[in-house]
Amino acid sequence: MEKGMKSVFILALLLIIVGAIILILALSANDWRLGTSNYETTEFEINDTVQDISISANTDDIVFLRAEDGKGKVVFYEHKNERHYVKILNGKVNIGVKNEKKWWENMFNTVSPKMTIYLPAGEYGALKIESDTGDISIPSDFSFESINIALSTGDTSISGTQKIIKISVSTGDVSLDGVISSSIDLSASTGDMKIKNVNCEGDIATSVSTGDIEIIDTSCHNFTSKGSTGELDISGSVASGVFTIERSTGDITFNRSDASEIYITASTADIEGTLLSDKIFIISTDTGSVKVPESTTGGKFKCETSTGDVKISIVK
């Protein structure tokens, strides 16, 4: 009996190994993606003049690209039971999806639907995107009066002249690079933010629960940052108004950056770096060392922290 059971076990193990090899070969032949046989590419031409764009998606990656031939269109890579639609009325483009997939069609499916929007480069009105899962990319070819993005899971990257930017993400990174704007409002539950080479004539506001924030070579009026856990690094950046920073846990670093006044409230954080102008330092810390210049001129640098060192120097 034991010998028979041993033979059955060996046979079962061989079958598992053979099945695994077949699966690996099938995935390799299919670029390591499951379920692509149910996907196809469809195209919708946009012959009308476009002003505003509203997108409601499920799991699409959303990409904007310049139409080289000057003709607008939307190209979908979509599941046969999850079809997209495009409606145009009075210059407003509405893009949505009708999901008729069965629950089992999502099993072992590693394919990401994709929505590519081709438009002539230029200025447009309002862009609104609501999506569950997927990355969003908006290049500098397009300028919008307002961008409003609500995303559950996915990364967002934006460049170019975008007047008003508001992004809310549950899980995902946010990147602004080479942006000219009048107002920026970014929030994320879990994810990093990178703001680089941005010129904002108004205010920049950032809020994260868990995630790091980098501000590089950026200018604005006021900068506000709220966060629970994560580091804040401000490098080569200046606010004509005020820096207002709140952190529970995470270091705060200044590198040749400045504002007329700086207010910091933190629980556990080291606060250090270099500023560009004299400040009157008002420091309160329960546990930690303090090393700041003695100055009677300049704007306020007020810092309250429970645990952490405060080390600031002035470079001119």
N, C-alpha and C positions, 0 to 999 in steps of 0.2 A: 504493500500500500504506500509506504513512504517513497519507494522508488518510482511508483506511478505518479504520485503527487509532484515529485521532483521533475519528472519529464514534462508534466503539464505546466509547471512554473517556468521551465526553460523555454518551452514553446511560446508561452504568453509573452515572455521577455523578448524573444526574437521578433514576434509580431509587432510589439511596441517599437522596437528599434527600426524595423522596416518601415512602419508607418511614419515615424519621425523623419527618416531619410526622404521618403516620398514628399512629406509636407515641406521640408527644407528645399527640395528641388523645385517644387511647385512655386513656393514663395520667391525663390531666386529667379525663376523664369518670369515672374510677374512683378519684378522690381520690389519684392518684399511687401507687397500690398495685397490684402485680402479683399475679395468682393468686387474687384474692378469690372467684372463682366456685367454688373448691373448699372454701371455708370456710362454716361455718354455726354458729348459736348453739343450744346444747343446755342443758338445765336438769335439775338433780337436787335433789329436796326432801330436807331433813334433818328428820325428824320425831322422832328420838330426842334424848335429853339428851346434850349434847356435853361431854366433859371434855378429852381429848387430841386433837391433830390432827397427822397425819404426811403430808407432801406430797413426792412424787417427781415432778419435772417435767423437760421437755427445754428448751423455748424459751419458756415461758409468762411473761408478766407476771402477777404474783400480787398481788391487791388484796383487802384485808379491808374490808368496809363493814358498818355497823350495819343490821340488818334492821328497818325502820320498822314493819312489821306484827308483829314478834316471831317470825316464822317463818324457820327456817334453810333455806338453799339454796345450791347452788353453780351458777354460770352459766359455761359454757365457750364461748369462741369458738375453734373447733377445725377442723382439716383433716379431711376426710372419711376419710382414711386414717391419721389420728393421733388416735384416740379416747381420751378420758379415762374413768376409772371411779371410783366412790366406794363404799367398803365401810365399814360401821359395825358394830362389835362391842364390847359392854360399855362404851359411852361413848367409844370411840376411833374417830375418823374417819380412814380411810386413803384418800388420793387419789393416783392414779397415771395413767400413760398407756401405751397400747399403740401403738407406732409401726409401721405397715405401709406407710409411704410408699416409693415407688421413688426411686432416687437422682436421677432427672431431675426429680422433682416439687419439688426444692429449688432448681432452677435458676431464676434471675430472679424469685425469690419474696421480696417485701419485706414480707409480712404477718407480724405478730407474734401468735401465739396468746395468749389472755388467759383467766385464771381469776379470777373474782370470787366471794369467799366472803362470804355474808350471814349474820350471826349476831346474836342479841340482845346488846346491850351488857352487859358483866359480866365476871366472873372465870372463868378457865379454867386448865387444868393445863399440860401440856407442849405446845409447838409446835416441830415439827421440819420443816425444809424443806431438801431437796436438789434443786438445779437446775443445768442447764448454762448457759443464757442467758436473762436476763429480769430485769426490775425487780421489787422486792418492797416493798410499802407496808403498814405496820401502824399504824393511828391510835390515838388515846388512848381510844377507845370500849371497847377490849379490854385486859384485864389478864391476863398469863400468869405462871404460876409459873416457867417457864423458856422461853427462846427460843433455839433452836440452828439457825443458818442456815449452810449450805455452798453457795457459789455460785461458778460459774466466771466468768461475765461478766454484769455487771449492777449496778445501783444499789440500795441498801437504805436505807429511811427508816423510823424507829420513833419513836413518841411514847407518852406515858402511863406508867402504873405497870407495870413489867415486872421481876419480882424478879431473875432471872438472865438475862443476855444474853451470848450467844457467837456471833460472826459471823466467818466465814472466807470471804474473797473473793479470787479470782485477779486479776480486772481489774474495777474498779468503785468507785464512791464509796459511803461509809457516812455516814449522817446520823442523829444522835440529837438530838431537840429536845423539851424539856419532859418528860424521863424521870425517874422515881423508881425507883431500883433498889438492890439490895444487892451486885451484882457485875457488872462489865462487862469483856468480853474481846473485843477487835477486832483482826483481822489482815487485811492485804491485800498482795498482791504489787505491783500497780500501781493506784493510786487515792488520792483524797483522803478525809480524815475530818474531820467537823465535829461536835463535841460541844458542845451549847448548852443552857443552862438545865437542867442535869442535877444531881440530888441522889442521890449514891451513898453509902450508909452504909458500904460496903466499899471494895474496890480497883477502880481502873480501869487496864486494861492495853491498850496499843496497840502494834501492830507493823506497819511498812510497809517494803517494799523501795524503791519509788519513789512518792513522794506527799507532799503537805503535810497537816499536822494542825492544826486550830484547836480550842482549848478555851476556851469563852466562858461566863462566869458559872456556873461549875460547882464543886461541892464533893464531896469524897470523903475516904477515909482515906489510902490510898497511891495515887500515880499513877506508872505505869511506861510509858516510851515507848522503843521500839527502832526504828531505821530506818537505811537505807543512804543514800538520797538524798531530800531533801525538807526543807522548813522546818517548824518547830514554833512555834506562836504560842499562848501561854497568857495570857488576858486576863480579869481580874476573877474569878480562880479560886483556890480555897484547898484544900490538903490538910492534914488534921490530923496526918498522918504525914509521909511522905517523898516528894519528887520524885526519881525515878531516871531519867535520860535518857541514851540512847546514840545517837550520830549519826556517820555517816561524812562526809557532805557535806550541809550545809544549816544555815541560821541558826536560832538559838534566841532567842526574844523573850519577855520577861515584861512584862506591863502590869498593874501593881497586883495582883499575884498573890503567893502565898506558900505555904510548907510549913514544918514544924518544922525539917527539914533538906533540903538540896538537893545531889544528886550528879550531875555531868555529865561524860561522856566523849565527846569528839568529835575527828575528824581535821581537817576543814576547815570551820570555822563561826565566825561572829561571834556572841557571846553577850552580850546587852544587855537593858536594860529597868529596871523598877522593882519592888521588893519592898516588903512591908508591915511588916516587922520587922527588927531588927538581926540581923546574921549575922557569924560569924567566917569570914573568907574565906581559903581555901587554894587558890591559883591556880597552875597550871603551864601555860605555853605556850611553844612553841619559837619561833614567829614571830607577833608581834602585840603590840599595846599593852594594858596593863591599867590600868583606872581603877575602883577600888572603894573604899568607905568604910573607914576604919581603925576597927575595932571589936573590943572584947575581950569582948563579951557576945552572947548569942543562939546559935542552932543553927549547925551547920556549913553552909557553902556551899563545896563542894569541886569544883573544875573542872580537868579536864585536857584540853588541846587542842593539836594540832600546829600548825595554822595558823589564826589568827583573833584578833580583838580581844575583850576582855572588859570590858564597861562596865556597871556595875550601880550604881543609886542606891536609897536607902530613902525611901519616902514614908509618912507616918503621918497 
